[in-house]
C-alpha cells in the first residue's frame, strides 16, 4: 500500500510540476536500452569529444546526446566518414516533440541465457505496442506487451512511464529498464536481464558541471535514484529496493560510476524511520548485525572507464566491481568485470569494425582479484532469500552467483545501414559449487556462438540471429537446445 501511495503522490507531483515549473527545457525522452548500435555510436562519438559527460548509465537523456551533435554541419564533414555515419544514425533516431507510436515483434525458439545489451525476446513470442507523447515539460509512454512462457504476467506494461522535466531534472514513475555500468555483454548491479520493476525516481538530464570552484573539479556529472516495488512472488513479498547512481567525469574521457542498491521493508519486516536511517547510513554494524534486526540487503558498485583515440581508431577500457558487504566505510567482497572495446574505420565510405572482449566473475573475493572467495552471497541474502532478483531472473549478472563469463564480440556496421555481428562466449555457471545459484546447482560449462544480422528497411528494422550453444540443463529454462534462432521487427510510425 505504501508504494501505491508513493506512486500516486508522484503522479500528482508530476502534473503539478509541469504546470508550475521554471522556464521549460527541451523534452527529455530517454534512449532505449535495447539499441546496441546506438550505444556503440554514442561511445564512438564520446571518444571523439562530440558527446560530453558520462555515458555509462542507461537509459541516457537524448538531450545529452544531441546537444553537441545538432551543432555539427554534416555537409562539411568535419570528422572521418565513419564518425559522420554514426552522427547521422544517431540524429535519425533522436525523438521529436509530439506523438509517437512504435511496435516491436520478437520470436525465438529459446530465450537467451546471456542477455547482453541489446534487443532480445523474453519469451517465445514477445510483442509490444507503444504510444508516447512529449512536449517541453512532460514525456509519457504507454507500452502494452504480450510475452508467453515466462515468469510474471503474460500481458504487462513494462516500458510505460510518465516524467516531468523541471530545470535539469526529471521526476518519473513507471517501469523502465536500466543498465548501470560500462559492461557490454554483462553488468554486475543492474542490467536488463530481469524485467523492469515498477518505480518512482529522479534523474539529472544533462551532465553539466558544478559552477562552484569547490565542486567543479568533479567535471560533468549525472544522478539517478529510484524506489521500486519488488513484487509479491518472492520469499518476502512487497519488499522495496532503492537504487542510487552518481556518474562523473573528473578528467576528459575518464568516467567514474558509484552505485548502490538497498533492499528493505516488505511483509512482516520493519519499515520505520529507524530502519531507513540505519540502511542509508550503514556504517559499522548498523546494517550488518548478523541478526534478523538488520534493516536489509545492500550492494555497492564502482566502475571506471577510459576512452582514447589512437589515430583514426578509438579504444575504450573499463573495469567494474560490485561489493556484497562493507566494513566501516569501504565495501569489500567484490564481484568483478573488465573489458575493452576497439573501434576502427574500414575503407573510406563510413564502415566501422568494433571489437569487444569482456571477462566477468560474479563470485565474491575479499580483494579485487585475490583473496578468499565467499560462496553464494552476491545476489542472495539470509533474510531476503530471493535476494537481488525479480520474477525469476537476476537483476545483475545473467548467470547469477559465482559464475565466470568470457565473451568476444565483433560487429561490422556498413555505410548502407546494415549491421553484422559474431559473439563467442565461454562460461562456468556456479563455479563455486553451491546451492544458491538459480540457474545450476553444480558447476556447469556453457559455450555459445551467436551470429546476428540487421538492416533498416522501409517497413522497419529487421534483425535475425542464430545461436549454437551447449545443451545444458538449467533450473530456469530447462534443457537448452543445441540451436536457437530469433527474429526481431521494430517499426516507428
C-alpha angles and dihedrals in degrees: 000000000000092000092050088052092050092049091049090049091048092051089052090048091048093057095040091049092052089055098049102027121135118254105328126248128211117286112283105210110164131236122255120259089213099065106091092172091057091051090049090051092047092053091048091051089046091057089053092052093245095118117048129212136020116327102185099093111083134230092048125201112257090219090063090052100044100036093091099024093064089060093060117099102223091193092064095049098215090178135050117286096256091052092049089051090053090050092050093048091049094049091050090056097045113111128242129214113269136048123335133189127190138167133201125194121185131176130180139157090225130015113235120268091210111048106196124179104300148069114303135148120261092199137022086269117028118172134163139181118199131193118188141174133191140175133161093294110025135045117184136168136181116199121185113197135188118196124166131203098022141107115275129024118336089220115046144147099240110157094031119127147142123217134183121206121215123169103319097334138089122208109199146174127192145069111301129162119241134199112188116189142029097277117122104192096027142000128200108221112029123005138150091260091105127043114269118267123230107260149159119221154156126235135184109228107200122034096229115164123241114268095215115092091228093066105018090092091076088067124205112000142182134196133201127177133166145174113218136187111230097204137245102270098083141087091272107028122217096019116163130226127205118198127190129179131179117189122186141168110212092168128033110278092356110115129191124193124192116187137175136180128192125194115197146133120039134137113338092359126114115259103170131125092270091055093050094046092051091048094049096045093039096170122152111334098343092103102018107055096138088230137093088263095074113107100237152286123319139185127188127195140189126189133181129196132180128189125196136174117231103191105295091345129085125215124195122188123187143173133185137187129189120195126206097199143014140217119208100322106331123079118229138177096069133200108204144211132178135171150153135222125199122190123191135173118243114209122333102283098080105272115149132201116201123188123190130181123183140178126193137175119189094191118104123245126178091239130030097265106357136045141064117332118226110207129229100355111104096084100016134073136196092232102028093045094179086055127173094359138102130200093348100311133092117255090220130023113029092226096050125219125005098004131137124208132182118187136179121191130179121189128190118199114192125207090242090065099257121129131201127186140177123198128191119193134183121181145168110210117207091006091177094055102234134141096243100080109102094208103048135009093207136035107289129185117221129184131173143175116205128187124189136182127183138172140175116243134175088261093052141276116319124195128183125190137179127189131195109197147162113278096235128161114243132187092223104043105017116228113354116228119241090236128034130175136187142188129201127191120185127179133180115203 
